[in-house]
Amino acid sequence: MRNTSLLAFSGLVGAGLLLAIAGSPGAKAENDPVYEVQAGRVDQHTFNGYRRYGESCLRCHGPDGAGSSYAPNLTESLKHLSYDDVVNVITNGRQNVTKSQNNVMPAFGTTEDVILYMDDIYGYLKARSDDKLPRGRPKRIGDDS
């Protein structure tokens, strides 16, 4: 009985994560603002995206989305990818295996700290990609400390 409850709960969590991806917050039009930067300071969502990026993406993609020898520069990638493309790659992963390279992006579709904050992470990286946000820890709008 206990395993059945756990399985049912897992199914509900998985369905909830899929709804978080497909729901209205994730459905962005190309001209929707995804970040706010004022005098070098960011809104709470963009700041949260910075924090979430640091927890889940930095180890491969390097500080500030600038890339590493292991994974590409996301600030360049976001100049060419749509929001939907980015969500698809983060959710489902991607493999780019050729004779000269073996790049594998794991799927984060069931990682709550990524999927539930997809808009925040995307906003932070998009602000970096649009050259609206310099490298380093951003300060928040209204935070005078």
N, C-alpha and C positions, 0 to 999 in steps of 0.2 A: 504494500500500500504506500509506503513511504517513497519508494522509487517512482511510482506513478505520479505522486504529487510533485516530486522534483522535476520529472520529465515535463509535466504540464506547465510548471512554473518556467522552466527553460524555454518552452515553446512560446509562452506569453512574453518573456523578455525579448526573445528573438523577433517576434512580431512587432513589439514596441520599438525596437531598434530600426526595423524596416520602415515603420511609420514615421519615425523621426527623420529618416533620410528622405522619404517620398512626400512627407507632409508639406504644408504651405511654408513653414520657415525655411526649408531647404530649396524651395522652388524660386530661384532668383531670376529676375529678368536681367538682361545684360546691363541696363542702365540703373538698376537698384544700387543704392549706396551700401557698401559692405563694411565700411570703416569710417571713422571720423577722426581726423587729425587737425588740431588747432594749435598753432605755434609750437609744433613739435610734441604736443601731448595728445594722447589717444583716449577714446571713449572706453567704458568699462568692458565692452565686448571684445574690442581689439586687444586690450590689455590681457583679458582672459585667454584670448587666442595665443598671445605670446607665451603665457604660462603653460597652456596645454601643449603647444608646440615643443616647449622645453622638456616636458614629461614624456612625450611619445614619439617625436620626430627628430629631435636634435642629434641623437646618437648616430643616426645614419646620414642625415642631410646637413649636419654641421650647424654651428651657431648662426642665428638670424636667417636661416634658409639659404645660406650662401653656398651650400654644397660641400662635398668632401671627396676624397679619393674613392669612397664607397658608394655614394649616391649623388644624383644631380643637384645642381643649383636650382632651387624652387623659385627664386625671385626671377630667374630667366624663364623657367618653364611656364610660369603664370602669365607671362607676356603673350603666350601663344595658345594657352588652354582656356576653355570656357569653365565656368563654375561646374557645370554638369560633367565635363571631362575629369576635373579634379576629384569630384565626389565619386565618380565611377572608379578611378584608379585607387583612391584611398579605401573605398568599400570592398572592392573585389581583388585588389592587387594587380600586378602586371609582371609579365616575364618578357625580357628582351634578351634572348639567348642567340648569339651568333658565334662564328668561329673566333672573332676577336673580343667578344665580351660576354659576360654572364650576369646580367642585371636582373634581380628579382625583388620586387616590391611586395611584401606580404600583405594579405588582406586584413583590414582593420574593421570589417563590417560588423563584428560582434564585440568590439572593444568600446565599452560605454564611454570612457574618457575621451575617445576620439569622435565617435559617431554623434553623441549627444551635443558636442561642441563644435561640429563641423563648420558652422557659419563663423564662429569666433576664430578658429584656426585659419580658415580661408581669408577672413577679413584682415588678420594680421599679416599673412603672407602677401596678400594683394596690396596692402599699403606699402610693404617693402618692395614689391615688384614695380609699383607705380612711382617709386622714388619719393614717396611722401613721408617715409619713416626711416630714419638712419639706423645703423646697427646699434645693438645694445639694448638694455632694459628700458622700455619706454616709460615715461611718466604719464600719469592719468590726468585728464582734464579735471580741473578743480582741486587737484592735490598739490598743495603748496609746499609740502615737505621735501 
